[in-house]
Amino acid sequence: MFKTFVALCMSIVILAGTGCAYTTKNSLPRHVRSIAVPVFANKTYVDEYTRKLEVEVTNSTRNAFIQAGELKLAGREDADLILEGEIMRLDREPIRVDRFGDPAEVQLTIRARINVYDVKEARYIIKDRLVVNNIKRNESGVYNIRRGENENYGRNQAVEDLGKAIARTVTERW
């Protein structure tokens, strides 16, 4: 019994001494501590202009960075990274129709293109990356007309998920 206990303790000591792949620090370079997120450009006027979408996505992206806590928001002059983005499209796709052929459930997909510029190294670290709100969550932007939900419900969900996806794309780059 005692030998088993000693062997168990020795194995724990050996395993603890070999190191572990887990860390509490993020993988961002040391010089990257802050990010500037100017208002996104809205290119939805090509198909159908969607008002204030660029402001909503910008605010959602800023909130996602604040919630993650890895990068602090800063002004363009003081930031280590500058995130520039443009909203390319807002698509509405019926997922389910009712017995009369009218849409019963619709999914909104917002497509944004982002660029991230590293000020210290004077180069783009992300160039023309397309980010979509429903990459991680398939039900993002879905609203059910039969349950009384309107497009604003789905739009708010899609905007929030797009902001999180953009922040995740930037922080997981390293």
C-alpha positions in Angstrom: 0.0 0.0 0.0 2.8 2.4 1.0 4.7 1.5 -2.2 1.7 2.3 -4.3 1.3 5.7 -2.6 5.0 6.5 -3.1 4.8 5.5 -6.8 1.7 7.6 -7.2 3.4 10.6 -5.6 6.5 10.1 -7.7 4.5 10.0 -10.9 2.7 13.2 -10.0 6.0 14.9 -9.3 7.5 13.7 -12.6 4.4 14.8 -14.6 4.4 18.2 -12.9 8.1 18.7 -13.7 7.7 17.9 -17.4 5.5 21.0 -18.1 2.1 21.5 -19.3 0.7 22.9 -22.5 -1.9 25.0 -20.7 -1.4 28.7 -19.9 -3.4 31.5 -18.5 -1.8 34.1 -20.8 -3.1 34.9 -24.3 -0.9 34.2 -27.3 -0.8 37.8 -28.5 2.7 39.3 -29.0 4.1 41.4 -26.2 3.8 44.7 -28.1 0.1 44.2 -28.9 -2.0 45.6 -26.0 -4.6 47.8 -27.6 -6.7 48.1 -30.7 -8.6 50.9 -32.5 -11.9 50.0 -34.1 -13.1 52.9 -36.3 -16.6 52.8 -37.7 -17.0 50.2 -40.4 -17.8 51.2 -43.9 -21.3 50.2 -45.2 -21.2 48.7 -48.7 -24.7 47.3 -48.6 -25.9 50.1 -51.0 -24.9 47.8 -53.9 -28.0 45.6 -53.3 -30.1 47.2 -50.7 -28.8 49.8 -48.3 -29.3 48.9 -44.7 -29.3 51.9 -42.4 -27.0 52.1 -39.3 -25.7 48.6 -39.8 -22.1 49.8 -39.8 -22.6 51.5 -36.5 -24.3 48.5 -34.9 -21.5 46.1 -36.1 -18.8 48.5 -34.9 -20.3 48.8 -31.5 -20.8 45.0 -31.3 -17.2 44.4 -32.2 -16.0 46.9 -29.6 -18.1 45.3 -27.0 -16.7 41.9 -27.9 -13.2 43.1 -27.4 -14.2 44.7 -24.1 -15.8 41.4 -22.9 -12.8 39.3 -24.0 -10.4 41.6 -22.1 -7.4 40.6 -24.2 -7.1 43.9 -26.0 -8.0 47.3 -24.7 -9.8 49.8 -26.9 -7.8 52.9 -27.9 -7.9 55.8 -30.2 -6.3 55.4 -33.7 -3.2 57.4 -32.7 -2.5 55.4 -29.5 -3.4 51.8 -30.6 -1.1 49.0 -31.4 -3.5 47.5 -33.9 -6.0 49.1 -36.2 -9.1 47.1 -37.3 -10.7 48.4 -40.4 -13.8 46.8 -41.7 -16.6 47.1 -44.2 -20.0 45.5 -44.3 -20.3 43.8 -47.7 -23.8 42.2 -47.7 -26.9 41.5 -45.6 -28.6 38.4 -47.0 -32.1 37.2 -46.0 -32.7 33.5 -46.6 -36.0 31.8 -45.9 -35.2 28.6 -43.9 -38.8 27.3 -43.6 -42.0 28.3 -45.3 -45.5 27.8 -44.0 -48.2 25.8 -45.9 -49.1 28.9 -47.9 -45.6 29.3 -49.2 -44.9 32.4 -47.1 -41.6 32.5 -45.1 -42.1 31.3 -41.5 -38.5 31.3 -40.5 -35.7 33.6 -42.0 -32.0 33.7 -41.4 -30.0 36.9 -41.7 -26.4 36.6 -42.8 -24.1 39.6 -42.5 -20.8 39.4 -44.4 -17.9 41.8 -43.4 -14.4 42.1 -44.8 -11.7 43.1 -42.3 -8.1 44.3 -42.3 -5.9 44.5 -39.2 -2.8 46.7 -39.3 0.0 46.3 -36.8 1.3 49.8 -36.1 4.6 48.7 -34.4 5.6 46.4 -37.3 4.1 48.6 -40.0 2.3 45.8 -41.8 -1.0 44.2 -42.3 -1.4 41.0 -40.2 -4.9 40.3 -41.6 -5.7 41.5 -45.1 -9.2 41.2 -46.8 -10.5 38.4 -44.5 -14.2 37.7 -44.9 -16.1 37.1 -41.6 -19.7 35.9 -41.4 -21.9 35.9 -38.4 -23.0 32.3 -38.6 -19.7 30.5 -38.7 -19.8 29.2 -35.1 -23.5 29.3 -34.5 -25.7 28.1 -37.3 -28.9 29.6 -35.8 -27.4 33.1 -35.7 -29.7 35.7 -37.2 -32.7 33.4 -37.3 -36.1 34.8 -36.5 -39.5 33.0 -36.6 -42.3 35.1 -38.0 -44.9 32.7 -36.7 -43.8 33.3 -33.1 -44.2 37.0 -33.6 -40.4 37.7 -34.0 -39.5 40.4 -36.5 -36.4 41.2 -38.5 -34.9 43.4 -35.7 -34.8 40.3 -33.4 -32.7 38.4 -36.0 -30.7 41.4 -36.9 -29.6 42.1 -33.3 -28.6 38.5 -32.9 -26.6 38.5 -36.2 -24.9 41.8 -35.4 -23.8 40.5 -31.9 -22.5 37.2 -33.4 -20.6 39.0 -36.1 -18.9 41.3 -33.6 -17.8 38.2 -31.6 -16.6 36.5 -34.7 -14.5 39.5 -35.8 -13.0 39.8 -32.3 -12.3 36.0 -32.3 -10.7 36.3 -35.8 -8.3 39.0 -34.6 -7.3 37.4 -31.2 -6.9 33.9 -32.6 -4.6 35.0 -35.4 -1.6 34.3 -33.3 
